[in-house]
């Protein structure tokens, strides 16, 4: 059955954060990213695909619970891209609550005002790669459910538990070490073992917000040997995570 004008309009409008929040839904488009979500058994509510997608990936189509075949013309009208993909899906926005005391255990990556969606997605990959227990995203960071964040995560979006909460509130009373990345601090190579810790990454331009700085128990810096002004937030996070994993034995 062809998509109605209302259905096509709804799919297009989900590119806007305000519409996503109001509907409680997000839209994702692209063969690779949807393939990753399906492989991770991420629950997608609606999947629309053209015949080209079925023909190119029959085994991927077989694992999809319900795929609606649409024409290339319909996909072009629903697509968020100048060159439409062959598959588009809709998922439900879910934000798990952060229970008080959760950050006292395990390893957490906290993102303070990271507004670039590519960085947020890559930071999810970093958390996934190093097996961190969770990510806490400040409300002023890039929207977790934007296409760019999900694309940049390369499937980690479906595997990493992400909580959205003001960081100063989340860190209040935390008994685990709170490690803040800062230009002034202890060298990361001298970092001691921590089975329970929160690694806080601020934006490249602003750094850590004053409210979050007040919660930091140890400032950590990555030594600079050249002349670059700063490191990308995701690169900095990966270096800290790597050093922390290196010196902390597996339980």
C-alpha positions in Angstrom: 0.0 0.0 0.0 1.5 3.4 -0.9 2.5 5.8 1.8 0.0 8.6 2.4 1.0 12.3 2.3 0.6 12.4 6.1 2.9 9.4 6.6 5.6 10.9 4.3 5.3 14.2 6.0 5.8 12.5 9.4 8.9 10.7 8.3 10.4 13.9 6.9 9.5 15.9 10.0 11.3 13.5 12.3 14.6 15.0 11.2 13.8 17.9 13.6 14.5 17.4 17.3 11.3 19.2 18.4 9.2 16.8 16.3 11.2 13.8 17.6 10.6 14.8 21.2 6.9 15.5 20.6 6.4 12.1 18.9 8.8 10.1 21.0 10.2 8.7 17.8 13.4 9.0 15.8 14.2 8.2 12.2 17.4 6.6 10.8 18.3 6.2 7.2 21.0 4.2 5.4 21.9 0.6 4.5 25.0 0.4 6.8 23.6 2.0 9.9 20.3 0.1 9.8 22.1 -3.1 9.1 24.2 -2.5 12.3 21.1 -1.8 14.4 19.4 -5.0 13.1 22.5 -7.0 13.8 22.5 -5.7 17.3 18.7 -6.6 17.6 17.8 -3.0 18.3 14.0 -2.8 18.3 12.8 -0.8 15.3 9.1 0.0 15.1 8.9 0.6 11.3 11.2 -0.2 8.4 10.7 1.0 4.9 12.8 -0.3 2.0 12.9 -0.2 -1.8 13.3 -3.3 -3.9 17.0 -2.4 -4.4 17.6 -3.1 -0.7 15.9 -6.4 -0.7 17.8 -7.5 -3.8 21.2 -6.4 -2.4 20.8 -7.8 1.1 18.3 -10.6 1.3 19.7 -12.0 4.5 19.4 -8.7 6.2 15.8 -8.4 5.1 15.2 -11.9 6.5 16.0 -10.7 10.1 13.8 -7.7 9.9 10.5 -8.3 11.7 8.4 -6.2 9.3 9.7 -4.3 6.2 7.3 -2.3 4.1 8.2 -2.2 0.4 8.0 1.3 -1.0 8.9 2.8 -4.3 12.1 4.8 -5.0 9.9 7.9 -5.5 8.4 7.4 -2.1 11.8 7.0 -0.5 13.0 10.2 -2.2 10.1 12.1 -0.7 10.6 10.6 2.8 14.4 10.8 2.7 16.5 13.3 4.7 19.4 13.1 2.2 19.9 14.7 -1.2 20.7 11.2 -2.5 18.2 8.8 -0.8 19.2 5.5 0.7 17.3 2.3 0.0 16.1 1.8 3.6 14.7 4.0 6.3 13.5 3.0 9.8 11.7 4.5 12.8 12.6 3.7 16.4 11.2 4.7 19.8 13.0 7.2 21.9 13.9 5.7 25.2 15.8 7.4 28.0 16.6 5.0 30.9 16.6 6.8 34.3 19.8 7.1 36.2 19.2 5.5 39.6 21.0 7.3 42.5 24.3 5.6 43.3 24.7 3.9 39.9 27.9 5.9 39.1 29.5 4.6 42.3 30.1 1.3 40.5 31.9 0.5 37.3 33.3 2.8 34.6 31.3 5.7 33.3 32.0 8.2 30.5 30.3 11.6 31.1 30.0 14.1 28.3 29.7 17.7 29.4 28.3 20.0 26.7 29.6 18.0 23.7 27.5 19.7 21.0 29.1 18.2 17.8 27.0 15.1 16.9 30.0 13.4 15.2 31.9 13.7 18.4 29.1 12.3 20.5 28.7 9.3 18.2 32.4 8.6 18.2 32.5 8.9 22.0 29.8 6.2 22.1 32.2 4.0 20.0 35.0 4.8 22.5 32.8 3.6 25.4 31.8 0.5 23.5 35.4 -0.3 22.5 36.7 0.0 26.1 33.7 -1.8 27.6 32.5 1.0 29.8 29.4 0.4 31.8 27.5 3.5 30.7 27.6 7.0 29.2 25.9 10.0 30.8 25.1 12.8 28.4 24.4 16.3 29.6 21.2 17.8 28.2 23.1 20.5 26.3 25.1 17.9 24.3 24.1 16.9 20.8 20.8 14.9 20.6 21.5 11.2 21.1 18.7 10.3 18.6 19.9 12.5 15.7 20.9 10.8 12.4 24.5 12.1 12.7 25.1 10.8 16.2 23.7 7.4 15.4 25.7 7.2 12.1 29.0 8.2 13.8 28.5 5.6 16.6 28.9 2.8 14.0 26.4 0.5 15.8 27.5 1.4 19.3 24.3 3.4 19.8 22.5 0.0 20.1 25.0 -1.5 22.6 25.9 1.3 25.0 23.6 2.3 27.8 23.2 6.1 27.7 21.5 8.3 30.4 20.7 12.0 29.8 20.9 14.1 32.9 22.6 17.3 34.2 26.1 16.1 35.1 26.4 18.1 38.3 23.2 16.5 39.5 24.3 13.0 38.4 27.7 13.4 40.1 26.4 14.8 43.4 27.4 12.4 46.1 29.3 10.1 43.8 31.8 7.9 45.7 33.8 6.8 42.6 36.7 8.8 41.4 35.6 11.6 39.1 38.4 12.2 36.5 38.1 15.5 34.7 40.1 16.0 31.5 41.9 19.3 31.8 44.9 21.1 30.4 46.2 21.4 34.0 46.3 18.2 35.9 48.1 15.0 36.6 49.7 13.3 33.6 47.4 10.5 32.3 50.4 8.2 32.1 50.7 8.4 35.9 47.0 7.5 36.4 46.5 4.9 39.1 44.1 2.0 38.9 40.4 2.7 39.4 37.8 -0.1 39.2 35.1 2.5 39.7 35.5 5.9 38.0 33.7 8.6 36.0 35.7 10.0 33.1 34.4 13.5 32.3 35.0 15.0 28.9 34.1 18.7 28.2 33.7 20.5 24.9 36.9 21.4 23.0 36.1 25.1 23.1 34.7 25.6 26.6 36.2 22.6 28.6 34.4 21.5 31.7 31.6 23.6 33.0 32.1 25.3 36.4 29.4 23.1 38.0 31.0 19.9 36.8 34.5 21.1 37.7 33.3 21.4 41.3 32.6 17.6 41.2 35.9 16.5 39.8 38.2 14.7 42.3 41.2 14.4 40.0 42.2 16.5 37.0 43.9 14.5 34.3 45.9 15.9 31.4 47.4 14.4 28.3 51.0 15.7 27.8 51.5 17.7 24.6 54.8 17.1 22.7 54.0 19.3 19.6 52.2 22.5 19.0 48.5 21.6 18.5 46.1 23.8 20.5 43.9 20.9 21.6 42.8 17.4 21.1 39.5 16.3 19.7 37.2 15.3 22.6 36.8 11.7 21.4 40.6 11.3 20.9 41.2 12.6 24.5 38.6 10.3 25.9 40.1 7.3 24.1 43.6 8.1 25.5 42.3 8.3 29.1 40.2 5.2 28.7 43.1 3.3 27.3 45.4 4.3 30.2 42.8 3.5 32.8 42.1 0.0 31.3 45.9 -0.6 31.1 46.6 0.0 34.8 43.4 -1.5 36.1 43.3 -5.3 36.2 40.2 -7.1 35.1 38.0 -8.2 38.0 
